[in-house]
Amino acid sequence: MTTMIAPPDNVLNGYGTLKSIVGASNALFPSVPNFHDYLKDETYLRGNAHLILRPATHAEVTEIIHTINALREKIPRAAHFFSLTLRGGGSGLSGAAVPEAGIVLDTSRMKKILEIDPKNFIIRAECGITLAEINHALADLPLYYAVDPSSAPLCTLGGSIATNAAGPSSLKYGTTRQNLASLCFVNAEGNTATVGSLPTKTSMGFSLTDLLCGSEGRLGIILDAALRLTFKTEERVLLIAPFPNDASAMDFVFSLRQSGIRPKCVEFIDAYSIAIAAIHENAKAILLIELDGTKEQVDYDLKRLMAISPHLDFHVAHGEKNQTQIWQKRKSITTELKKRFAFKLGEDIAVPLSALSHIASFARNKASERGVETAIWGHAGDGNLHVNYLLQEKSALEILDTLMLELAFEVTRIGGAISGEHGLGRLKRKLAKATLPSVYFQIQDQIKKAFDPNFLFNPALDKEEV
Ligand SMILES: Cc1cc2nc3c(=O)[nH]c(=O)nc-3n(C[C@H](O)[C@H](O)[C@H](O)COP(=O)(O)OP(=O)(O)OC[C@H]3O[C@@H](n4cnc5c(N)ncnc54)[C@H](O)[C@@H]3O)c2cc1C
């Protein structure tokens, strides 16, 4: 956390004008007890800000931008007091919503469902609604929104688009990007535009939905979005497959994918995390494999899957209640680890399937050489692993810089991605800059300037260091 410079009087007057847009109860100043809740996400980073604004409508958001632009013009040297760090549910794992100064724009009051269109398999909703609330609204329909991050009750539609969030079922149903039809956003000049289209097929120049998706709030404020819906399936089974070590579980993932079976999810959980979540008594590694489809299809896939390694002792969980309990245990791992360790830093690498086993042992061995404990789990079916470094002392955080850099180089060397779903944020941008070619960032910077030339949105993400 850096020391905060107090805003001068002309800036405070400007804050007064902004307060009048959202109303006094939705403009929070540092003296308010819960102010600090808006200066963090789910990483260990803590930031600084001068004002929190909580608009409830699109009109309020655009008025805020127009007012800020006028204030920036009037008081040019105070631009940093008039920057906007965008915030959804604050559940991010990369520090992207952690402000450095200026104003936090909290979008969580904008949560209306605008339209449910079952004929075209679409739901349109405002940015501040959570993904769990979206599926709650669809409960009576045969359709649902298939993107299923473990944080669905916390994360907002806007935040999930801005990070291109994903989850276990992205293996079969895709990430946010593949399930996003269109979105309405407001740019740094305060102009709104709806981009994308309801049909899946479009060929209309550069895809602005694809640019906004994963933009980490650097290009504009996503106000609402139309999402593609998936049919609920007739049958679902969940298998727990125990293995004697990480490598044999990862090898099974490879054989399973080679078999042509299309599971909904294939999750890997290591021994440390199994014990934390109390999922299985004796296994040193497990895979959770979910199959869905018609009853015939699931039965057929189940037989083929079991034939891959007939000696494996699969436990098959039938029924919604059993399956939900197992998933809840899997999803509790992050929260349980955070209770036990003062610092938990989760890597979110994605690698080609053939390199899964190599990268897991690379990460674990490098960490153990430096005395750092690890817990590894993740969406192994699509090569996405969460390598979690677990620390009790803040002083040990320095070691993580080396570990994260070594892992980033290795992941990049084998053709993988430093982040599969959480984003670069403030924590991983410098790793990306160290490992990726400079032209990658030159082009990204040019895109940023085309949308937001005066660094109105999330300026901390354009700084080199945390
Ligand atoms: C227990 C736990 C489990 C998790 N599991 C998963 C998982 O399975 N898969 C996964 O992908 N992630 C997971 N996450 C990470 C996190 O939930 C996601 O990154 C999520 O998409 C963030 O959404 P949010 O609304 O909380 O966004 P925030 O954390 O508030 O912000 C994230 C980014 O989005 C930007 N942003 C927010 N709203 C808008 C908007 N309206 N317009 C433009 N930009 C905006 C912010 O500026 C920031 O850059 C998990 C987190 C936790 C704590």
The ligand as a Gaussian input file, in Angstrom:
#p B3LYP/6-31G(d) Opt

LIG

0 1
 C      -13.299000     -18.776000      -4.088000
 C      -13.018000     -18.282000      -5.489000
 C      -13.126000     -19.147000      -6.561000
 C      -12.881000     -18.702000      -7.864000
 N      -13.050000     -19.572000      -8.893000
 C      -12.887000     -19.139000     -10.162000
 C      -13.121000     -20.039000     -11.257000
 O      -13.474000     -21.201000     -11.088000
 N      -12.937000     -19.544000     -12.512000
 C      -12.579000     -18.247000     -12.746000
 O      -12.462000     -17.851000     -13.907000
 N      -12.344000     -17.394000     -11.721000
 C      -12.497000     -17.800000     -10.452000
 N      -12.277000     -16.930000      -9.412000
 C      -11.815000     -15.573000      -9.704000
 C      -12.943000     -14.503000      -9.852000
 O      -14.120000     -14.918000      -9.216000
 C      -13.192000     -14.206000     -11.328000
 O      -12.046000     -13.614000     -11.894000
 C      -14.411000     -13.299000     -11.568000
 O      -14.713000     -13.300000     -12.934000
 C      -14.235000     -11.879000     -11.090000
 O      -15.512000     -11.258000     -11.111000
 P      -15.841000     -10.040000     -10.120000
 O      -17.202000      -9.544000     -10.446000
 O      -15.614000     -10.429000      -8.722000
 O      -14.774000      -8.986000     -10.637000
 P      -13.779000      -8.060000      -9.820000
 O      -12.833000      -8.883000      -9.018000
 O      -14.532000      -7.006000      -9.117000
 O      -12.981000      -7.414000     -11.042000
 C      -12.242000      -8.220000     -11.910000
 C      -11.862000      -7.390000     -13.146000
 O      -13.036000      -7.040000     -13.878000
 C      -13.120000      -5.627000     -14.057000
 N      -14.552000      -5.302000     -14.069000
 C      -15.468000      -5.593000     -13.120000
 N      -16.683000      -5.179000     -13.523000
 C      -16.532000      -4.621000     -14.744000
 C      -17.418000      -4.003000     -15.674000
 N      -18.736000      -3.885000     -15.443000
 N      -16.909000      -3.529000     -16.829000
 C      -15.596000      -3.649000     -17.110000
 N      -14.706000      -4.210000     -16.271000
 C      -15.175000      -4.694000     -15.099000
 C      -12.336000      -5.064000     -12.901000
 O      -11.868000      -3.758000     -13.177000
 C      -11.201000      -6.058000     -12.808000
 O      -10.252000      -5.773000     -13.796000
 C      -12.494000     -17.357000      -8.097000
 C      -12.382000     -16.482000      -7.012000
 C      -12.627000     -16.938000      -5.722000
 C      -12.497000     -15.963000      -4.590000

